[in-house]
C-alpha cells in the first residue's frame, strides 16, 4: 500500500464506510471522492483536511508522495537540461 489512493480506500473500508456514506460524511462530492480513491486526482487542500480529520495517518502518505513528485520533477528537469546541452550547436573556437 504505497499510494494515497490505495491508502485512502484501505482506511475507509477498514472502518466499514461504504464509499457513498464516507463522501457524504466528509461533505465531498461522491464523483470527486471516487476520483481520489481511483488515483485520478488528488484532493484539494479543503478536502484533504476533511479526509485527514478521519484518517490522520494518511498525512504520511501525502508527504511521501509529494517528496517523490518533487524528486521526479527535479530528475526530469535535469534530463531535459542535459538533452538541451547535447543539442547546442558547437561554438566557434577563437583564433589565437
C-alpha positions in Angstrom: 0.0 0.0 0.0 2.0 2.9 -1.2 -0.2 5.4 -2.9 -2.5 7.9 -1.4 -5.5 6.5 -3.3 -4.8 2.9 -2.1 -4.3 4.0 1.5 -7.5 6.1 1.4 -9.6 3.2 0.1 -8.0 0.8 2.6 -8.7 3.0 5.6 -12.3 3.7 4.5 -13.0 0.0 4.0 -11.2 -0.9 7.2 -13.5 1.4 9.1 -16.5 -0.1 7.4 -17.6 3.0 5.5 -19.5 2.5 2.2 -18.0 4.9 -0.3 -21.2 6.9 -0.6 -21.5 7.3 3.1 -18.0 8.4 3.6 -18.1 11.0 0.9 -21.3 12.4 2.4 -19.8 12.3 5.9 -16.9 14.4 4.9 -19.0 16.6 2.6 -17.2 15.8 -0.6 -19.0 15.2 -3.9 -19.2 11.5 -4.5 -17.8 11.6 -8.0 -14.9 13.7 -6.8 -14.2 11.3 -3.9 -14.3 8.3 -6.3 -11.6 10.0 -8.4 -9.5 10.4 -5.2 -9.7 6.7 -4.5 -9.1 5.7 -8.1 -6.0 8.0 -8.2 -7.4 10.1 -11.0 -7.0 13.3 -9.0 -5.6 14.4 -5.6 -7.9 16.2 -3.2 -7.6 19.9 -2.9 -6.5 21.4 0.5 -10.0 21.6 1.9 -10.9 18.1 1.0 -7.6 16.8 2.2 -8.2 18.4 5.6 -11.6 16.7 5.8 -10.0 13.3 5.0 -7.1 13.8 7.5 -9.6 14.6 10.2 -10.8 11.0 9.9 -7.5 9.4 8.9 -4.6 11.3 10.4 -2.1 8.6 9.3 -2.8 9.4 5.6 -0.6 12.5 6.1 2.5 10.4 6.0 1.4 9.0 2.6 0.7 12.6 1.3 4.1 13.8 2.4 5.9 10.8 0.8 4.1 11.3 -2.5 5.0 15.0 -2.5 8.6 14.1 -1.9 8.6 11.6 -4.7 6.8 14.0 -7.1 9.4 16.7 -6.3 12.3 14.2 -6.9 10.7 13.2 -10.2 10.3 16.8 -11.3 13.9 17.5 -10.5 15.2 14.5 -12.4 13.1 15.4 -15.4 14.4 18.9 -15.4 18.0 17.6 -15.1 17.4 15.2 -18.0 15.9 18.0 -20.2 18.8 20.3 -19.4 21.3 17.5 -20.3 19.5 16.9 -23.6 19.4 20.6 -24.5 23.2 20.8 -23.7 23.8 17.9 -26.1 22.0 19.6 -28.9 23.5 23.0 -28.6 25.5 24.0 -31.7 29.2 24.0 -31.2 30.5 27.4 -30.6 33.2 28.6 -33.0 36.7 28.4 -31.5 38.6 31.7 -31.3 41.8 32.0 -33.3 45.0 32.6 -31.4 
